[in-house]
Amino acid sequence: MDSRNNRFTEMLLLMCFCLSSLAVEAQKVPHTRDFPTRRECRRMMKLIKRADHQEDYVRQWYKRQKREPPQDWGKEVKRKDENHRFEYLTDKDFNDNARGCYMVDGVYIGPYDIGINCCSMKRKILDSDSDFPFTIRSIGKDKDSLVLDVPLGEWSEKEEECWPSIRGKEISYICNYESEGKNIELISLDDLRKERFPHLDAPVIYTINKFFITHDEDLYKLDKNFIYRVQLITSEQIPTLGKAYPHFAIIRIYTHTAHNWHQGIIGVK
């Protein structure tokens, strides 16, 4: 009888020891939760207040400048601006991978929609049978047209036809913006040069925001109402070039995006 009691006691002590060990190990495992802590809640409220304060600050800044903020500027302040979505690209990637086809009311504006306010117009991706046939108009300085009768996904089935392309680059994406009565005034880079710098006769390199346009610059069109600044830099202003190189100019175009029209926006994190 005593031996049975001793054995039972040993088993009970062993079970208690195992349970206590499991409890200690459980405390080491981080608790999985799907709700924020108080500290995280306070941080989120602080960020929301900072964004609201930034929005009010920008409002007052425009008021002092006696200017109107750009359309949809509230979204830009809160960093929801799609106009910045290509900024992760380098200059080489931007130019080498230019395979998009962007339009405004069917008018071709380039392989990127960098020259218009993407937040102000309705965007439609042309990828269904009901969207075709479709004519892409006013391509480049010669104002060429390209007729597509089926979506890109079905084009590979047409063995007798080559894949649709612009300037030798196959189109991988077709997007048409609908202005819906908005005042969109498209202008090419060359026409912008003639308008802003009519006496400039030197070769020109164009940039749009951070990107150098290394080729096919006549394909790009911008909305004149979305242009924020245009600056001219001549090779004579770059001392390191000296007089050993031919004279040229750089026309830098800045659109009305949050990163350009007020530097305080970048500080909202």
For each residue, the residues with C-beta under 8 A, 3 or more apart:
1: 4 5
2: 5 6
3: 6 7
4: 1 7 8
5: 1 2 8 9
6: 2 3 9 10
7: 3 4 10 11
8: 4 5 11 12
9: 5 6 12 13
10: 6 7 13 14
11: 7 8 14 15
12: 8 9 15 16
13: 9 10 16 17
14: 10 11 17 18
15: 11 12 18 19
16: 12 13 19 20
17: 13 14 20 21
18: 14 15 21 22
19: 15 16 22 23
20: 16 17 23 24
21: 17 18 24 25
22: 18 19 25 26
23: 19 20 26 27
24: 20 21 27 28
25: 21 22 28 29
26: 22 23 29
27: 23 24
28: 24 25
29: 25 26
30:
31:
32:
33:
34:
35:
36: 40 41 44
37: 40 41
38: 41 42
39: 42 43
40: 36 37 43 44
41: 36 37 38 44 45
42: 38 39 45 46
43: 39 40 46 47
44: 36 40 41 47 48
45: 41 42 48 49
46: 42 43 49 50
47: 43 44 50 51
48: 44 45 51 52
49: 45 46 52 53
50: 46 47 53 54 268
51: 47 48 54 55 77 78 268
52: 48 49 55 56
53: 49 50 56 57
54: 50 51 57 58 77 264 265 267 268
55: 51 52 58 59 74 77 78
56: 52 53 59 60
57: 53 54 60 61 264
58: 54 55 61 62 69 73 77 262 264 265
59: 55 56 62 63 69
60: 56 57 63 64
61: 57 58 64 65 262 264
62: 58 59 65 67 68 69
63: 59 60 66
64: 60 61
65: 61 62
66: 63
67: 62
68: 62
69: 58 59 62 73
70: 73 76 117 226 256 261
71: 117 119 120
72: 75 76 81 117 119 120
73: 58 69 70 76 77 258
74: 55 77 78
75: 72 78 80 81 119
76: 70 72 73 79 80 81 83 119 257 258 265
77: 51 54 55 58 73 74 258 265 268
78: 51 55 74 75 268
79: 76 258 265 268
80: 75 76
81: 72 75 76 84 119 257 258
82: 85 118 119
83: 76 114 117 118 119 255 257 258
84: 81 87 257 258 259
85: 82
86: 89 94 112 114 211
87: 84 209 210 259
88:
89: 86 93 94 97 211
90: 93 94
91: 94 95 211 212 214
92: 95 96
93: 89 90 96 97
94: 86 89 90 91 97 98 112 211
95: 91 92 98 211 212 213 214 215
96: 92 93
97: 89 93 94
98: 94 95 110 111 112 169 216
99: 111 169 170 171 172 173
100: 111 112 113 171 172 173 174 175
101: 108 111 136 166 171 173 174 175
102: 108 109 110 111 112 113 175 176 177
103: 106 107 108 109 136 137 174 175 176 177
104: 107 109 116 121 176 177 179 184 186 223
105: 176 177 178 179 184
106: 103 134 135 136 137 176
107: 103 104 137 138 186 221
108: 101 102 103 136 137 138 139 140 166 219 221
109: 102 103 104 113 115 116 186 220 221 222
110: 98 102 113 114 115 219 220 221
111: 98 99 100 101 102 166 169 216 219
112: 86 94 98 100 102 220
113: 100 102 109 110 116 118 175 177
114: 83 86 110 208 209 211 220 255
115: 109 110 208 220 221 222 223 226 255
116: 104 109 113 120 121 177 184 222 223 226
117: 70 71 72 83 120 121 223 226 255 256
118: 82 83 113 121 123 177
119: 71 72 75 76 81 82 83
120: 71 72 116 117 182
121: 104 116 117 118 177 178 179 180 182 184
122: 177 178 180
123: 118 175 176 177 178
124: 131 175 176 177 178
125: 173 174 175
126: 131 132 134 148 151 174 175 176
127: 131 151 152 153 174
128: 131 151
129: 132 150 151 154
130:
131: 124 126 127 128 134 151
132: 126 129 148 149 150 151
133: 147 148 149
134: 106 126 131 147 148 174 176
135: 106 145 146 147 148
136: 101 103 106 108 139 145 146 147 148
137: 103 106 107 108 143 145
138: 107 108 143 144 145
139: 108 136 142 143 144 145 146 166 219
140: 108 143 144 167 216 218 219
141: 188 190 218
142: 139
143: 137 138 139 140
144: 138 139 140
145: 135 136 137 138 139
146: 135 136 139 164 166
147: 133 134 135 136
148: 126 132 133 134 135 136 151 152 164 174
149: 132 133
150: 129 132 154 155 158
151: 126 127 128 129 131 132 148 154 155
152: 127 148 155 164 171 172 174
153: 127 156
154: 129 150 151 157 158
155: 150 151 152 158 161 163 164
156: 153 163
157: 154
158: 150 154 155 161
159:
160:
161: 155 158
162: 165
163: 155 156 170 171
164: 146 148 152 155 170 171
165: 162 168 169 170 171
166: 101 108 111 139 146 169 171 219
167: 140 216 219
168: 165
169: 98 99 111 165 166
170: 99 163 164 165
171: 99 100 101 152 163 164 165 166 174
172: 99 100 152
173: 99 100 101 125
174: 100 101 103 125 126 127 134 148 152 171
175: 100 101 102 103 113 123 124 125 126
176: 102 103 104 105 106 123 124 126 134
177: 102 103 104 105 113 116 118 121 122 123 124
178: 105 121 122 123 124
179: 104 105 121 182 184
180: 121 122
181:
182: 120 121 179
183: 225
184: 104 105 116 121 179 223 225
185: 223 224 225
186: 104 107 109 221 222 223 224
187: 191 192 195 221 222 223 224
188: 141 191 192 218 220 221
189: 192 193 206 213 217 218 220 222 251 253
190: 141 193 194 217 218
191: 187 188 194 195
192: 187 188 189 195 196 222 224 227 230 251 253
193: 189 190 196 197 200 204 251
194: 190 191 197 198
195: 187 191 192 198
196: 192 193 230 232 251
197: 193 194 200 232 249 251
198: 194 195
199:
200: 193 197 204 232 249
201:
202: 234 235 247 248 249
203: 246 248 249
204: 193 200 248 249 250 251
205: 212 213 248 249 250 251
206: 189 212 213 217 220 250 251 253
207: 210 211 212 213 250 251 252 253
208: 114 115 211 213 220 222 253 255
209: 87 114 253 254 255 257 259 260
210: 87 207
211: 86 89 91 94 95 114 207 208
212: 91 95 205 206 207
213: 95 189 205 206 207 208 216 217 220
214: 91 95
215: 95
216: 98 111 140 167 213 219 220
217: 189 190 206 213 220
218: 140 141 188 189 190
219: 108 110 111 139 140 166 167 216
220: 109 110 112 114 115 188 189 206 208 213 216 217
221: 107 108 109 110 115 186 187 188
222: 109 115 116 186 187 189 192 208 226 227 253 255
223: 104 115 116 117 184 185 186 187 226 227
224: 185 186 187 192 227
225: 183 184 185
226: 70 115 116 117 222 223 255 256
227: 192 222 223 224 230 253 254 255 256
228: 254 255 256 257 260 261
229: 252 253 254 260
230: 192 196 227 251 252 253 254
231: 251 252 254
232: 196 197 200 249 250 251 252
233: 237 238 249 250 251 252
234: 202 237 247 248 249 250
235: 202 238 241 245 246 247 248 249
236: 247
237: 233 234
238: 233 235 241
239: 242
240:
241: 235 238 244 245
242: 239 245
243:
244: 241
245: 235 241 242 248
246: 203 235
247: 202 234 235 236
248: 202 203 204 205 234 235 245
249: 197 200 202 203 204 205 232 233 234 235
250: 204 205 206 207 232 233 234
251: 189 192 193 196 197 204 205 206 207 230 231 232 233
252: 207 229 230 231 232 233
253: 189 192 206 207 208 209 222 227 229 230
254: 209 227 228 229 230 231 260
255: 83 114 115 117 208 209 222 226 227 228 260
256: 70 117 226 227 228 260 261
257: 76 81 83 84 209 228 260 261
258: 73 76 77 79 81 83 84 261 262 265
259: 84 87 209 263 265 266
260: 209 228 229 254 255 256 257
261: 70 228 256 257 258
262: 58 61 258 265
263: 259 266 267
264: 54 57 58 61 267 268
265: 54 58 76 77 79 258 259 262 268
266: 259 263
267: 54 263 264
268: 50 51 54 77 78 79 264 265
269:
